[in-house]
């Protein structure tokens, strides 16, 4: 019985190690060329309930005011839109621009 418990514990440790390796697969850079390459991304949308979804509209860069030496500290200008779908309302779809600070708080 003791040998069975030891074998099960060893299998459990192997499974936990595999899970740990898999969890790092798309979150940490690695040097192995056979592993998938990581790319940075921006969050484009969040659904908080069945009726409410927030979408990010990426701002187009202003080519005239573009700061080529990257010393400008202006925000990116992306907009978050709130889309609410409520079947029971007289106006079932409501779309509005949100303040990013409201979303993060």
FINUTI-878514 format. One record per residue (C-alpha): residue in three letters; x, y, z. Coordinates in steps of 0.25 Angstrom, whole numbers, plus 5000, padded with zeros to 4 digits. Layout:
SITE   r    x    y    z
SITE ALA    X    Y    Z
...
// end
This chain:
SITE   r    x    y    z
SITE UNK 5000 5000 5000
SITE UNK 5011 5010 5003
SITE UNK 5018 5007 4990
SITE UNK 5005 5011 4983
SITE UNK 5004 5024 4991
SITE UNK 5018 5027 4988
SITE UNK 5016 5024 4973
SITE UNK 5004 5033 4973
SITE UNK 5011 5044 4980
SITE UNK 5022 5044 4969
SITE UNK 5012 5044 4958
SITE UNK 5005 5056 4965
SITE UNK 5018 5063 4965
SITE UNK 5021 5060 4951
SITE UNK 5007 5066 4947
SITE UNK 5009 5078 4955
SITE UNK 5023 5081 4948
SITE UNK 5017 5079 4935
SITE UNK 5005 5088 4938
SITE UNK 5015 5099 4943
SITE UNK 5023 5098 4930
SITE UNK 5011 5099 4922
SITE UNK 5006 5111 4930
SITE UNK 5019 5118 4926
SITE UNK 5019 5114 4911
SITE UNK 5011 5127 4907
SITE UNK 5015 5136 4918
SITE UNK 5031 5136 4918
SITE UNK 5041 5138 4907
SITE UNK 5050 5126 4905
SITE UNK 5062 5123 4896
SITE UNK 5057 5110 4890
SITE UNK 5054 5112 4875
SITE UNK 5044 5101 4875
SITE UNK 5035 5108 4885
SITE UNK 5025 5119 4880
SITE UNK 5029 5133 4879
SITE UNK 5022 5143 4888
SITE UNK 5016 5156 4883
SITE UNK 5011 5167 4892
SITE UNK 4996 5170 4891
SITE UNK 4986 5180 4896
SITE UNK 4973 5177 4902
SITE UNK 4962 5180 4891
SITE UNK 4949 5176 4899
SITE UNK 4943 5172 4912
SITE UNK 4929 5166 4914
SITE UNK 4925 5169 4929
SITE UNK 4911 5163 4928
SITE UNK 4902 5157 4917
SITE UNK 4897 5171 4914
SITE UNK 4910 5179 4915
SITE UNK 4922 5179 4906
SITE UNK 4934 5189 4906
SITE UNK 4942 5190 4893
SITE UNK 4955 5198 4891
SITE UNK 4956 5206 4878
SITE UNK 4970 5208 4875
SITE UNK 4974 5223 4872
SITE UNK 4980 5226 4859
SITE UNK 4994 5233 4860
SITE UNK 4994 5247 4856
SITE UNK 5005 5247 4846
SITE UNK 5007 5262 4846
SITE UNK 5009 5263 4862
SITE UNK 5017 5250 4863
SITE UNK 5028 5251 4872
SITE UNK 5039 5244 4865
SITE UNK 5049 5244 4877
SITE UNK 5038 5238 4887
SITE UNK 5039 5249 4897
SITE UNK 5024 5252 4896
SITE UNK 5017 5248 4909
SITE UNK 5003 5249 4903
SITE UNK 4993 5237 4905
SITE UNK 4991 5228 4894
SITE UNK 4977 5234 4891
SITE UNK 4970 5220 4890
SITE UNK 4955 5220 4893
SITE UNK 4947 5210 4901
SITE UNK 4933 5209 4897
SITE UNK 4922 5203 4905
SITE UNK 4911 5195 4898
SITE UNK 4899 5191 4906
SITE UNK 4888 5181 4900
SITE UNK 4875 5181 4908
SITE UNK 4864 5174 4901
SITE UNK 4853 5179 4911
SITE UNK 4857 5194 4908
SITE UNK 4850 5203 4898
SITE UNK 4864 5205 4892
SITE UNK 4870 5191 4893
SITE UNK 4884 5195 4889
SITE UNK 4892 5207 4896
SITE UNK 4906 5211 4891
SITE UNK 4914 5221 4898
SITE UNK 4929 5226 4900
SITE UNK 4934 5223 4914
SITE UNK 4945 5229 4922
SITE UNK 4957 5219 4923
SITE UNK 4959 5223 4938
SITE UNK 4944 5218 4941
SITE UNK 4947 5205 4935
SITE UNK 4960 5202 4943
SITE UNK 4954 5206 4957
// end
